[in-house]
Amino acid sequence: MESDTPSASDQDPAIQGQLILLAASHHDLGSLRTLLRTGPANVQDPETSFTPLHAAIAACDLTRRAKLANGICNGDHSNESIGQEDIEGSAGETVKLLLQRGAIWNDVDKNDETPGCLALRLGLRELYSTMVDAGVRAEMLLNRLDEYQKLKDQDSTEEAEEDAISDQVAQGADVTITAHDEDGIGNPPKPTEQEPQSPSDTQSDAIPNTSSYLRSPVSFSPSRLLDSSANGVMMSWETPLMRRTAELLCPGPELKILNIGHGMGIIDNFFQTKSPSQHHIIEAHPSVLSQMLENGWYNKPGVTVHEGKWQDICPKLIEQETMFDAIYFDTFAEDYSALRTFFSDLVLGLLDEKGGWGFFNGLGADRQICYDVYAKVTEMDLFEAGFEVEWEDLEVPDLEREGEWDGVRRKYWACQQYKLPICRFTG
C-alpha cells in the first residue's frame, strides 16, 4: 500500500512516532519511507511498547481475524488463504524496510515479546525466519566488534605497560618482569574479596561471572545443583539430553574422553558406562571437587581429575600431546565468547581427527528466537573454525508444569526442543 505523507521534519516526536507505528501497521511503505527520513525505526508505543516491527507483524493477525469474521458472515472462505498470503507478503516487505533503517530485532513489548516471539506465536513462519536472520546478522556483527575491541584494548594495555617499563628504566629503577609458567599463560591472580552487592544486584536474574561463582558455595540435591543465588548450575531434567549425547559421542568402548565441567556428574556417569580407556574430567569449583572426591571419582579406573579452569588446563594437555576421541563442554557462568574461544583455539589440539565433540546447547534457551539465532551463529562460527555440526532435535517436557523451577531463581530453559550438537572436523 503506497500513499503520500506530509513532511515530518517539523512534527512533534511523539506524533511522529505514532505516525511511524501507524504506517508500519498498515504496511504503508511509501509513508514509512518518508517518515523514516527524519524519525527512528525503533520508536515504541507508550501503552503497549510495540515497535514498528511489532506493529507490522501484529497487523497480520488483526487482518486475518477481520477477514475470517467477514467470511463467516458472508459464508465465503474461498479467498481466505490468498488474502493472507498478500498481507504476510506486504508485512515481510515492511519488516525488511524497518530492519534496513535500523529497527532492533529483539526489543520487547509489555508482554515481554520480541517481534520474532510475536510472529512465532501467530504462526507466521516466514516473518519469524526473517526475524531470526536479522538476529543472526546483528549478533555476528556484535561478536566481531567485541573481538576487535578486545584486541584494541589488549594492544593499548601492552603499549601502556611497555611505556611504563621504559619510563622506569629511564629513571634507573629496578624492573621485574613477571615470569610465565611453562605453558605460557602465567600464574592466575589470587582470588580477592568479593565486592558487596547492591540490592539491585542481588535481585537481578543475571548469572554471576566465573570468578564470583568459583568463590561462592553451591548446594547439591538429587535433582539439582544450585549456586549461592539459587541459579541452576545443572539439573536432573537434563539427564536424557546427556544420555543421548554420550551415545552419539561414544559409540563403542576403549575411547579417550575429555569432559569439561563435571557438575552433578550426569554425563560423566554415562561416559563411564562406555568403558573408556581414558576419562579426563576438568572441574574448577572447590565444592564440586570435594563432592567428586567423596563420590570416589578420583579412584575410578582410567579417570583423571584435573582441578582448575579449562583455560589453564587445556593448553597443558595440548603441550603434552594428549588427544581425545570425544570431548564434551558444559561450563557455568561463562558466555558464548568462552565457548567460541574453546572451539576456535583449543579443540584442534585436543581432538583426534576422527573424533567428535559436543557442548550443552543452552545458548539463549530462555527464549525460542534467541535459541534459534544462536544455533545459527554457532554453526557459522564452527564452520569458520573448521567444524561441521549435526543437530538432533530432542523433545523437552514442560518444565514449568512439572515443577522443575520451584526454588530456582532463573528459568534458563523455555524451549520445547533441545538441539543436540555433534561437531566434527570438516572434510
Secondary structure, 3 states (H helix, E strand, C coil): CCCCCCCCCCCCHHHHHHHHHHHHHCCCHHHHHHHCCCCCCCCCCCCCCCCHHHHHHHHHHHHHHHHHHHHHHHCCCCCHHHHHHHHHHHHHHHHHHHHHCCCCCCCCCCCCCCHHHHHHHCCCHHHHHHHHHHHHHHHHHHHHHHHHHHHHHHHHHHHHHHHHHHHHHHCCCCCCCCCCCCCCCCCCCCCCCCCCCCHHHHCCCCCCCHHHHHHCCCEEECCEEECCCCCEEEEHHHHHHHHHHHHHHCCCCCCEEEEECCCCCHHHHHHHCCCCCEEEEEECCHHHHHHHHHCCHHHCCCEEEEECCHHHHHHHHHHCCCCEEEEEECCCCCCHHHHHHHHHHHHHHHEEEEEEEEECCCCCCCCHHHHHHHHHHHHHHHHHHCEEEEEEEEECCCCCCCCCCCCCCCCCCCCCEEEEEEEEECC
